[in-house]
Amino acid sequence: MPLHVLVLVLFLFLIPIITVTPSPTLSLSTSPPPPLSLPLLAPIRKDHTTLRYTLSAYLKTPPQRLDLLLHLGGRFSWVDCYSGGYSSATYRNIPCNFSVCVPLDSLACGYCYDRPAGPTCSNDTCEYFPENPINRKVGLENALVDALGLPSTDGSSLGRVEVVPDFLFSCAKADLLAEFPKGTSGLAALGFSNVSLPELVTEALSLPRCFALCMSGSRSAAGVAFVGTAGPYNFIPGIDLSKGLTYTPILLNPQGDTVITYAREPAAEYYVGLTAVRVNGKAVPLNATLLAIDQESGRGGTMISTVLPYTALQTSIYRAVTEAFAREASAAFHLPATRPVKPFSLCYSAGDVASTRAGPAVPAIDLVMQSEDVFWRVSGANSMVRITRKGTDVWCLGVVDGGAEARAAVVIGGHQMEDNLLQFDLGSMRLGFSSSVLLRGTTCADFNFTTSDHT
């Protein structure tokens, strides 16, 4: 094994926790950005094998479409630079002594002696630690900048593709894609970080520090991410989902949960201040101390995740919520429980469950925030999961036991976010949420992805 490879291996695996300095504002381009009045967007698709979501974007020159795992809690994006090689006329490595090297959360400096120079092999270049958020595997790879392209939008349809010339990301090897949806090339990071995709795009194009997600569970139609706008978000038949949002503060966990830690940097995940849970309008008795983030350990609190398919609850909260749901389903909806189907513990025969505009008719679950009238209502379409296999046809309560020692007491998962508009206003540090848009006569698959003549 070449000496420099051995040094990097020892560096990565013999030192389990590495700290780096905080990240000031990134600035790679010396020329002012071109004027742009329109925000950008990207399609979001659900992979029904892994139950995770991908975001589509264009990278490189000439542009190549990439499907990337959507990671709401990711610090920086990364791309497989090895499979088939990496060819682009506009990529650049970042020298270790460059003013933004250390601020880019980089501690390692890479050198290349025994291979041809290129994106994955360059002397005196910043190195990043790309991480797989599912299996927690970490790499050590070159950091690059290249041209990122996303379509512009007036909030109703597509415009021309706009280019962010100095989009920062990390290379990664193909084995870091384990458990990702088939066909993905890397990870799109939307977390709280000055090098996440939304922050890089909005800074480069002088757009508002705001992005929104409307994730679809459809097998054929895409949902959408808006970047650089607080609205409008117009969906067929002419419904602006930016209207009527409920707002709650975005909270940050002071303790990160990545394999590589970053000194004095908060975690990149977004938290909200859940204070209570109601089932069918009735409060569920909970240990309230679990709902607050412990500032020393980072445990507790309520996190939002696009990587976890279903909402996970700390064991005591899970038991309290499922018991309350079963009690209300029986008393108010006359639903007898049937044999459960893993990974769920509470299921009902599909033939016993009526249908409504917002999915199966079951008790509503309210996630209460800072006051009794600020709550995210989880209706049947988001609380229940239909399972049909081997003669089984049931609706199951779509929450799982996160364990007694869960880091976050509540993790709101992907299924509970589908057909809900979530707006992350990082300028004001608040989350806007719609609850189910089905009740407004539209879905997250109803954005008009046809092109228009706006520029």
N, C-alpha and C positions, 0 to 999 in steps of 0.2 A: 504494500500500500504506500503511495507517495507520502512524503513527510507532511505536506500541508493538509492532506486529507485526514491523516491520523490526528493532527493537532485539532482540526475542527471537530472530529468525532469525540475526542476527549473533552473538548470545550463544551460541547452540547450535552453529553450524557453523564459526565462526572460531576457537573455543577448543576443540580436540579433547579435552583432558583437563581435567576440573574436579574439584577435591578439596573435600570437605566434612568437617565435624567428626564425631567418633564419635557413636553413638546411645545415649544413656542410656535407661532404661526408659520406655516410652510410658505415659501416663496421661491419658485424655481424660474419663473419667466421674468425677464427684465423689461419686456415690452408690455404696454398696457393692453388689457384684453379688448377684443372688438366689442362695440356696443351690441347689446342683446336685450330685448324687452320681453322675450318669451321664455317660459320655463321649459324644462325637458321632461321626457317620460321614458319608461321602459316597460315592456310587457312582462308579466309574471305568470308562470305556468306551474301547475301542480303535477308532480310525478306520483302516480297512483301506486307505484311499487314501493317506494321509500316513504311516501306520504310527506315529502318535503317539496320546497318551491325553488324555482329557478328564475333568474332575471336575465334578460337578453340585452346585450350591448355590442357595439362594434369597437374593435381594438386593432391597432397597427395601421401601417400604410403600405400597400393598399388595405382598406378596411376589411376585417374578417369578423363575421358574427360569432360571438361566443355566448354559450349558455352557462351561467355561473350560479352556484348555490347561493340563495338569498339568506344572508346571516345578519339578522337585525342587531346582534350583539358583537359583530366583528369589528376589530380595530383597524385593519387594513386589508385591502383586497390582494388576492394572489392568483396566479395563473400557471398552469402546466407549461413550462418552456421547453420540455425535453421531447415529448411525443411528437414526432414529425419535424422537430426542429423549430426554431423561432426565427422568422424572417420578417423584417419590417424596415422601411427606409427611415423611420423617425424615432427609433428607440435610442435611449442613452443610459449608460450606467452612471451611477452617482459616486464620485470620488470620495474617499474617506475623509479628506481634509476639506471637503466642500462645506460651506457654512450650514447646510441643512442636514448633514449626515447624522450627527448625534441627535438633533431634534426629531429625526424621523424614527425615534424609538429603536435606533440601531446601536449595538455595542460592538459587534464583530466587524472586522475589516478583512475582506477576502483577497487572495492572490491566486494567480493561475500560472503554473509553470510548465505543465506537461500536456496541455491541450490547446487547440487553436482558440484565439480570442473570439468572444461572442457574448450574447446576452447572459449565458450561464457561466461564463468564464472570463473574468476581466481582472487585471491587476488593480490593486488599490481601489476597491469598490465596496460601498456599504453593503452589509449583509443583514437580512431580516430573518425572523423566526416564524414562518407561516405555520399555522396550526389547523388541524382538522377538528372542528368543534364537536364531532360525534364520537370519535374514538380517542381524541386528545393526543394524537400523534403530532410531533413537531419536526420541522425541517430547518435547515440553515442554508439560505439561498441569497443570490444577488437581488438587490433592489434596483428597479428600473423606472424610467418614465417613458411613456409613449402616448400616441394620440388615441383618445377615447371619443367615440361618436355615439350620440343619442339623438333621437328625433325631438324637435321642438313641438310645442303644443299651445293652442290658445285655450286649452281646457276642454275642448270639444272634439278635436280631431288631430291628425298628425300634420306637421309641417316638415321643413327640410331637416336633414341631419346636421346638428351642430357639433363642432369638434373642440374638445378640451386638449390642447397640445401637450401639456405636461402632467398627464395623469400618473400618479405614483402607485406602484404595486410591487409585489414580490414574485419572483419566480418560485416554482415548486416542482417536485418530481411527481410522476403519475401515481405513485403508490399513496400519496397524500389524499387522493380522491376516493379512497375506500369508503363505501357506504353512501356515496353521493349518488344522485340520480344519474342514470345512464346518459352518456353524451355530454355531461358537464365538463368544462375545461378548467374550473377553478372556483373561486369564492368571491362574491360581491359583498363587501363589508359596509353595513349601514349604521354601525355603532357610534357611540359618543367618543369621537376621536377627531383631531384636526387633519387626519390623513384617511378618513373614511370616504367612501364614494360621494355622499351628499356634500360633505364639507369641501372636498377638492373641487367639485363641479360648481358649487355656488360661489366659492371664492374666486375661481378662475373667470367666471362669467358675470360676476357682480350681481348675483341673484339673492333673494332673501334666503336666510338660513332655515329653510323649512322643506320638509318632504312628507309625502303621504303615501300610504299603502292601501290598496283595495284588492284583496286576494280572493281569487275564485277557486272553488272546489270542482269546477267543471272539468270533464275529461277532454273537452275539445276547445273551449273558449278561454282566452287568457284574461287575467286580471291586469292591474296596472299600478305602476309606481310613478308618482309625480315628484319632480325634483326642482326646488327653487320657487315654490309658489304656495300661498295659503288659499288658493282657489282662483277662479272657479274650477270645480271638478264636475263636468257635465256628463251625465249618463242617460242613455236612451230610457224613457221618452222625453228628454229635456229636463232632467232632474239634477240640480246642482247640489251635490252632497257636501259642499263646504258650508251650506246653510244649515243652521240648527244643530251644530255640534255641541257637545258637552265637554267642558275643559277641566283638567286636573293637572297639578304640577308634575313635571317629570323629576324623579328623584334619581340620585346617583349613589351607587355603593362605593364607599371609599376603598374597599378591598377587592382587588381583581381576582378572577377565577381561572385565568389562563395558566398554562404550564410555565411560561416565561412571565415574570411579573415586572411591572414598570413603576419605579420609585415615584411616590407622591402623585401618581396618576390614578384617578378613579377607574373602576371597571367600565368597560365599554357598553355594557348592557343598560337598557332603560328599565327603570322601576317606577311604580306608581304607589301612592299611599292608600292601599286598601285598609279600611278600618272595620268592616263588617261584611257578612254575607247573609242575604235573605233568600229563603226558598218559599215561593208562593206568598210573598209578602211578609213572612215570619222570620225573625232573626234567628240565626243558627248560633248556639252557644260555642264560642271559640276561646282559645287562649290568646288574648289580645297581644301579649308580649311577642308572640311569634310573627305578628304582622308588621313589626317595626324592624328596620335594619340595625343590627348591632354594629356600632361604629368601630369596634375593635376587631371582631372576628369576621364581619361581613355577612353573617348568617341572618336569616329572616327576610321579611319584606316580600313584595310581589313584583316579579319580573315578567317581561313580555318576550317570548321566544318564537322565532320562525323555524327553528331547528327541531324543537320538540313537537311531535305531531298532535299530542293531546295535553290538556292542562294537567299538571301534576301538583298534588297537594301533600303537604307534610302529613304524616300518618294520622295524627289526632284530628287534624282539620278534615282529612279525607273521610274518616269514620263519621264525623259529625255531619258533614254535608250529605253523604250518601244515605245516612239514616234519616235525616230530615227530608230528603227527596223521596225516599221510599214511603215514608209516612204520609206526605202530602199527595203523592201519586195515588196511593190507596184511598185516602179519605176524600180527596177533592175530585179525582179523575177516575176513581173506581178501577184502577189498574193493578192486577195481581202480578207480582214478579214471577219470572220464569227462570229456568236454568241459565246461569250467566255464561258468557263466552269471553275467554281471555282476550285481551288483558283487562277486561272490565268485570265488575263484580255485581252490577245491577242491570238487569235486562227485562224487557217486556215483549210479549208476542206481538209481532207487527199487526196481526189481525185485530188486536184489542185497542190499538192506538189510532185515534182519529187524526185527520190532517187539518192544518190551518195555513193561513198565508205565510206564516213564519216557521213552517215545518210541523213536526208532530205535536199534538196537543198534550203537553206535559207541564208540570210546574215550572214557572220562570225562576231563574237564578239571578239575583241582583248582586253585583259586586259594588259595594258602597265605598265611596272615596271619602273626601274631607267633610261631607255633611250628608244628611239623610236624603236630600234631593239631588245629590250628585252620584249617579250610579250607572254602571254599564250593565244593561239587561241582556242576559244570555237566554234567548228563546230556544224553542225545540230544535230548529235547524242547526244550531251551534252546540246545544247541550247534548244532543243524541247522535248516535252513530248507527246506521243501518248495516246489519250483517246478514248476508244471505249465502249460505254454503251448506252442502251435505244435508239437505232437508231442513236446515235451520233458517228461519226468517224472523229476526228480532230487532228491536230498537234497544240500544244499550246506552246508559249514561256515560258520556265520553270523557271521563276523568280517570286518572290513574293514581295509585299510591306512590308518592315520591320518596317515601322512607321517613323514618323517625328522625334521622340526622340530615335531612335535606338542607342544602345550602340556602335556597330561597323557600319560604313557607308556601308560596303559591307561584307557580310558573304558568302563565297563560299561554297555551300552545296554539299551533297553527289552525286546528279545526275550529277553535273558538273565535278565531279572527276572520274566518272566511265570510264574505258578504257583509263585512263591517268596514267602514272607512276610518282609518287611523291617521291622524295628522300629527307629525312630530315637529313642533315649532321650537327650534333650538335657539332662536333669538330670544324668545320669551320663556324658554324652558317649560313648556306646557304640552300636554297631550290632548288633542281633540278627538273625541270618539263619537260615532253615530249610533251605536247598537245596530241591530240588523237592518240593512237597507231593503230587505224584502218587504218590510212594512211600509216602505215608501214607494213600492211598485217598480223597483229595479233590482239589479244584481251587479256584482263586481265584474261580471262577464259582459256587461252591457255598455262598455265604452266603445266609441266609434273609432276603430283603428284604420279607417280609410284616410287617404291624404287629402289635404285641402291646399288652397293656393296662398295661405298666409305665410309670411316669411319672418 
